[in-house]
Amino acid sequence: MILLATVICLIPAGVSYVSAMMGRYNVSLGIESVEWLRNHGGNGLVSQVEDWYYTLNAPSKGGPPLLSLPRVGVGAGLTPAKWLAPSAWPIRIGHRASSP
């Protein structure tokens, strides 16, 4: 009796899942299944499984240290004429553009 009640309750979920998987998407069945589960109340479960996966498969820490900081701003080869160009600034408030 409990098995029959469970099957009857799962029929709408199965129909929803199958109809979602029959759509034409450019993603794999696994990704689409996870997105369906998220959209139907399984966000906490998916987040927990992703947390476990990324904890177990974390990339190694560290890497080569920087020898110097990257050059940005004026010292990186930009001249004030390039980064203070009039087109880079918005129109002043109260200034009216001429109409053609």
matplotlib code that plots the C-alpha trace (Angstrom):
import matplotlib.pyplot as plt

x = [0.0, 2.8, 4.7, 1.6, 1.1, 4.7, 4.5, 1.3, 2.9, 6.0, 4.1, 3.7, 7.4, 8.3, 6.2, 7.8, 11.3, 10.7, 9.1, 12.0, 14.6, 12.8, 13.5, 16.3, 19.2, 22.9, 23.8, 24.3, 21.6, 23.4, 23.6, 19.9, 18.9, 20.7, 19.0, 15.6, 16.3, 17.3, 14.2, 11.9, 13.0, 16.3, 18.6, 19.9, 20.7, 22.5, 24.5, 25.6, 26.7, 28.6, 30.3, 31.4, 32.6, 34.6, 36.0, 37.3, 38.5, 40.0, 42.9, 46.3, 47.1, 49.9, 51.6, 54.5, 54.8, 54.7, 58.1, 56.6, 53.2, 51.5, 51.8, 48.4, 47.3, 49.4, 52.7, 51.5, 52.0, 48.8, 49.3, 47.0, 45.7, 44.4, 42.8, 41.5, 40.0, 36.8, 34.8, 35.5, 33.5, 29.7, 28.0, 28.0, 24.7, 22.9, 24.9, 22.6, 23.8, 23.2, 20.4, 20.8]
y = [0.0, 2.4, 1.5, 2.2, 5.6, 6.5, 5.6, 7.6, 10.6, 10.4, 10.3, 14.2, 14.6, 12.0, 13.6, 17.0, 15.6, 13.7, 16.8, 19.0, 16.5, 16.3, 20.0, 20.9, 22.3, 22.5, 21.0, 17.5, 15.3, 15.5, 19.3, 19.6, 17.1, 19.1, 22.3, 20.6, 19.4, 23.0, 24.4, 21.9, 22.3, 20.4, 23.5, 22.5, 19.0, 20.1, 22.7, 20.1, 17.6, 20.4, 21.4, 17.8, 17.4, 20.6, 20.0, 16.6, 17.8, 21.2, 22.4, 22.5, 25.7, 28.0, 28.6, 30.7, 34.0, 37.3, 38.8, 42.2, 43.8, 44.2, 47.7, 49.4, 53.0, 55.9, 54.0, 51.2, 53.2, 55.2, 58.9, 61.4, 62.4, 58.8, 58.3, 61.9, 62.0, 64.2, 61.4, 59.4, 61.9, 62.2, 65.4, 68.0, 68.5, 71.5, 71.4, 71.0, 69.1, 71.0, 69.5, 69.0]
z = [0.0, 0.9, -2.3, -4.4, -2.7, -3.3, -7.0, -7.4, -5.7, -7.9, -11.2, -11.5, -10.7, -13.3, -16.0, -15.1, -15.3, -18.6, -20.2, -19.1, -20.5, -23.8, -24.5, -26.9, -24.9, -25.6, -22.2, -21.0, -19.4, -16.1, -16.0, -17.1, -14.4, -11.7, -12.9, -12.9, -9.3, -8.2, -9.7, -8.0, -4.4, -4.4, -4.1, -0.7, -1.7, -4.9, -3.0, -0.4, -3.0, -4.9, -1.6, -1.0, -4.6, -4.6, -1.2, -2.3, -5.7, -4.6, -6.7, -5.0, -3.1, -4.0, -7.2, -8.4, -6.5, -8.4, -9.0, -9.3, -9.3, -12.7, -14.3, -14.5, -14.9, -16.1, -15.7, -17.9, -21.1, -21.0, -21.5, -19.8, -23.3, -23.7, -20.4, -20.0, -23.5, -23.6, -25.0, -21.8, -19.6, -19.6, -20.6, -17.9, -16.0, -17.4, -20.7, -23.7, -26.7, -30.0, -32.0, -35.8]

ax = plt.figure().add_subplot(projection="3d")
ax.plot(x, y, z, "-o")
ax.set_aspect("equal")
plt.show()
